[in-house]
Amino acid sequence: MADSWHGNYDTGSQSDDSHKFERMHIEPIYDAFFCPLTKQVMRDPVTLENGQTFEREAIEKWFMECKETGRKLVCPLTLQELQSTELKPSIALRNTIEEWNARNEAAQLDMARKSLNLSSSESEVLFALKFVQQICQKSRSSKHVARNAGLIPMIVDMLKSSSRKVRCKALETLKTVVEEDSDNKEILADGDTVRTIVKFLSHEQSKEREEAVSLLYELSKSEALCEKIGSINGAILILVGMTSSKSDNILTVENADKTLENLEKYENNVRQMAENGRLQPLLTQIREGPPETQLSMSNFLGELVLDNDVKVLVAKSVGSALINIMRSGNMQSREAALKALNQISSCEASAKVLIEAGILPSLVKDLFTVGTNQLPMRLKEVAATILANVVSSDYDFDSILVGPDQQTLVSEDIVHNLLHLISNTGPAIESKLLQVLVGLTSSPSTVLSVVAAIKSSGAIISLVQFTEAPQKELRVASIKLLQNLSPHVGQELADALRGTVGQLGSLIKVISENISITEEQAAAIGLLAELPERDLGLARQMLDDGAFKLIHSRVVKIRQGGSKGGRFVTPFLEGLVRVLARVTLVLADEQDAVALCRELNLATLFIELVQANGLENVQMSSAAALENLSQESKNLTRLPELPTPGFCASVFPCFSKQPAINGLCRLHRGTCSLRESFCLLEGHAVEKLVALLDHTNEKVVEAALAALSTLLDDGVDIGQGVMVLCEAEGVKPILDVLLEKRTENLRRRAVWVVERLLRSDEIAYEVSGDPNVSTALVDAFQHGDYRTRQIAEHALKHVDRLPNFSGVFPNAG
């Protein structure tokens, strides 16, 4: 007898129970059932002319081999030569084998039913599952056997087994049972079976994952099951993750990918895939789907939260399609397209993709169109938001036509239309349109055109009024716009802010709010910092309003670490210091400014700030403030009161020698202090300013050198100023600035200081031996501006490079 279980299955070591299991359920098998060639039970027995019986497929293959090799046609069993290849079906034998198979199969099915339970041994369950697989693999029609025998629910129960081998085999068997059989798939869809299969996807054991995803792929070929698989929480998320897995084998990854492709038949599944990072099906539906699908998918895209890299991919894939929908669709479709474009335009790289796809003309048309086809205001707000996103990118908007008359975004009539909309719509859209102008004025290539259009429209006062708007977003946008405009229309803005309406006070109020530093505060102080520095009216009003005191308190608090604000702290501090330094520009005209500087001890604060390494703008503004303060020192120092000469002194001059007075500033020849007269020498600031002369930022160097030059200015003891610089080891760094010739302004300033230094015979003698300094002075003498050439001439005379008896410049003073 042949083994009753057809095919071999390796279970490791078969137990006695499994052999007993076979013997109890098997009918005897006869040798006549076997094909002599294949040694297998025949399915289609045929008889030769000599009466020998074979499997049809096997004997036909034998005949073919005889023909191909040129051998005689013989019976493979008896080697008797045959006259014919005629094959007669052995109907009786075939019927007998089929009846035997049916009885044997029935017995084995009964045995399988009894074995498929959780109390059976592992080997019995594995044999039973293998048998079910063999039955179902015979033919498509044989799968009904498993269905009719009620085996499918039993196999499903085996998924709960504690044996990993059994669970894997059960998944494999279920796949065989449902392959190309919709009825079996329908049975498997009942209850929570699909959910159980999905759970196997999260198992760490790769074999279970492999079998589960393979089964799901087969199930996903049924449209009804596609919806069910997608409805199971986490199914699509796990499958999407598997498609990019580095640990699963290639077949598993491919099956996961093909399963997802089948699940794309349902829109809800496509949405889930998009939520979990598989966007391509959604994008394909937007590009190629019917209008109703394009509408729903565009709406969904507008609700997704996307990373910037993904926004670029989406813009490249469906940007043009969304723009076309925005141009030609019905109002519902246009709304969906606008919302999707709003989502993907908020990244500079994706915005550039949309610009190149032609979004600008459509946006401008939607914003300005009035009449039957105009957008409702809520959608104009979305269009304005998209336009604001787009113009914030670094693009040459002066070259893109957006109107029928060759207009660009910065054409005068387009800017005028934007200003008209800003004045005649609600706060939400107004803030977005102001952001459009912020973007256009942030670019050096377009700011002048926008400034000219704003000036021609007379809109500056109207724009200033928005700084008092109750809506924060509107205020921030207006302040940022005015900050961008201030370098070009600074005086007009200063005049408007100084008016009686109170916008200046509103800005100060924003700046002084004791909260975490916000974008609005940084923009407000940035705006004030850009206004004309020497506007006495503005300085006077800020003094009267106590603005400088408030700003001083914010600087001190930041220095003490008491303010938080992340990325806005640095620009806020830079603006505060620039505005605070403004008070030092009006010391000669405003006694209140002098009193304020003394009260707040600003000189000490600015000396601390020049040491704020890493904050170049703060150092530059602080050094400039120290220059202004130091220039006033000679006017603020208290000169000593000398006694009136007596009679003898008036008659005999030899008795007129004045008594020596101790404690006087050697530079200013009076009583000095840092707080009262802002004396840099008394404040030990000279060494700190000298340290800035090798700064990498030439503007910081220029500001520091300007402050040091006040030590050599007319009205002070220049000889003592030279000595102070020598003691601070500042001479060499000053000469180095001259030699480096980094900028024309620096050279001009350095030549002036060096000429003053060379008035010291000792320094002139030492420098005369340095050919590099002489060469630098000669270069300034030959190529500098008129005033620099004059000063360079004097310097060269000090080192005997030019004769003293004649001047090159007759009018030199």
Stockholm file with secondary structure:
# STOCKHOLM 1.0

chainA/1-813         MADSWHGNYDTGSQSDDSHKFERMHIEPIYDAFFCPLTKQVMRDPVTLENGQTFEREAIEKWFMECKETGRKLVCPLTLQELQSTELKPSIALRNTIEEWNARNEAAQLDMARKSLNLSSSESEVLFALKFVQQICQKSRSSKHVARNAGLIPMIVDMLKSSSRKVRCKALETLKTVVEEDSDNKEILADGDTVRTIVKFLSHEQSKEREEAVSLLYELSKSEALCEKIGSINGAILILVGMTSSKSDNILTVENADKTLENLEKYENNVRQMAENGRLQPLLTQIREGPPETQLSMSNFLGELVLDNDVKVLVAKSVGSALINIMRSGNMQSREAALKALNQISSCEASAKVLIEAGILPSLVKDLFTVGTNQLPMRLKEVAATILANVVSSDYDFDSILVGPDQQTLVSEDIVHNLLHLISNTGPAIESKLLQVLVGLTSSPSTVLSVVAAIKSSGAIISLVQFTEAPQKELRVASIKLLQNLSPHVGQELADALRGTVGQLGSLIKVISENISITEEQAAAIGLLAELPERDLGLARQMLDDGAFKLIHSRVVKIRQGGSKGGRFVTPFLEGLVRVLARVTLVLADEQDAVALCRELNLATLFIELVQANGLENVQMSSAAALENLSQESKNLTRLPELPTPGFCASVFPCFSKQPAINGLCRLHRGTCSLRESFCLLEGHAVEKLVALLDHTNEKVVEAALAALSTLLDDGVDIGQGVMVLCEAEGVKPILDVLLEKRTENLRRRAVWVVERLLRSDEIAYEVSGDPNVSTALVDAFQHGDYRTRQIAEHALKHVDRLPNFSGVFPNAG
#=GR chainA/1-813 SS CCCSSCSCCCCSSCCHHHHHHHHTTCCCCCGGGBCTTTCSBCSSEEECTTSCEEEHHHHHHHHHHHHHHTCCCBCTTTCCBCSCCCCEECHHHHHHHHHHHHHHHHHHHHHHHHHCSTTSCHHHHHHHHHHHHHHHHSCGGGHHHHHHTTHHHHHHHGGGCSCHHHHHHHHHHHHHHHTTCHHHHHHHHSTTHHHHHHHGGGCSCHHHHHHHHHHHHHHTTSHHHHHHHHHSTTHHHHHHHHHTCSSSCHHHHHHHHHHHHHHTTSHHHHHHHHHTTCCHHHHHHHHHSCHHHHHHHHHHHHHCCCCHHHHHHHHHHHHHHHHHHHHHSCHHHHHHHHHHHHHHTSSHHHHHHHHHTTHHHHHHHHHHCCSTTCCCHHHHHHHHHHHHHHHTSSCCGGGCBCSTTSCBTTSHHHHHHHHHHHHSSCHHHHHHHHHHHHHHHTSTTTHHHHHHHHHHHTCHHHHHHGGGCSSHHHHHHHHHHHHHHHHHHHHHHHHHHTSTTCHHHHHHHHHHCCSSCCHHHHHHHHHHHHSCTTCHHHHHHHHHTTHHHHHHHHHHHHHTTCCCCGGGHHHHHHHHHHHHHHGGGGTTTCHHHHHHHHHHTHHHHHHHHTTCTTCHHHHHHHHHHHHHHHHHHHHHSBCCCCCCCCHHHHHCGGGCCCCCCTTCCTTTSSBCCHHHHCCTTTTTCHHHHHHGGGCSSHHHHHHHHHHHHGGGSTTSCHHHHHHHHHHTTCHHHHHHHHHHCCCHHHHHHHHHHHHHHTTSHHHHHHHHTCHHHHHHHHHHHHHSCHHHHHHHHHHHHHTTSSCSSSCSSTTCC
#=GC SS_cons         CCCSSCSCCCCSSCCHHHHHHHHTTCCCCCGGGBCTTTCSBCSSEEECTTSCEEEHHHHHHHHHHHHHHTCCCBCTTTCCBCSCCCCEECHHHHHHHHHHHHHHHHHHHHHHHHHCSTTSCHHHHHHHHHHHHHHHHSCGGGHHHHHHTTHHHHHHHGGGCSCHHHHHHHHHHHHHHHTTCHHHHHHHHSTTHHHHHHHGGGCSCHHHHHHHHHHHHHHTTSHHHHHHHHHSTTHHHHHHHHHTCSSSCHHHHHHHHHHHHHHTTSHHHHHHHHHTTCCHHHHHHHHHSCHHHHHHHHHHHHHCCCCHHHHHHHHHHHHHHHHHHHHHSCHHHHHHHHHHHHHHTSSHHHHHHHHHTTHHHHHHHHHHCCSTTCCCHHHHHHHHHHHHHHHTSSCCGGGCBCSTTSCBTTSHHHHHHHHHHHHSSCHHHHHHHHHHHHHHHTSTTTHHHHHHHHHHHTCHHHHHHGGGCSSHHHHHHHHHHHHHHHHHHHHHHHHHHTSTTCHHHHHHHHHHCCSSCCHHHHHHHHHHHHSCTTCHHHHHHHHHTTHHHHHHHHHHHHHTTCCCCGGGHHHHHHHHHHHHHHGGGGTTTCHHHHHHHHHHTHHHHHHHHTTCTTCHHHHHHHHHHHHHHHHHHHHHSBCCCCCCCCHHHHHCGGGCCCCCCTTCCTTTSSBCCHHHHCCTTTTTCHHHHHHGGGCSSHHHHHHHHHHHHGGGSTTSCHHHHHHHHHHTTCHHHHHHHHHHCCCHHHHHHHHHHHHHHTTSHHHHHHHHTCHHHHHHHHHHHHHSCHHHHHHHHHHHHHTTSSCSSSCSSTTCC
//
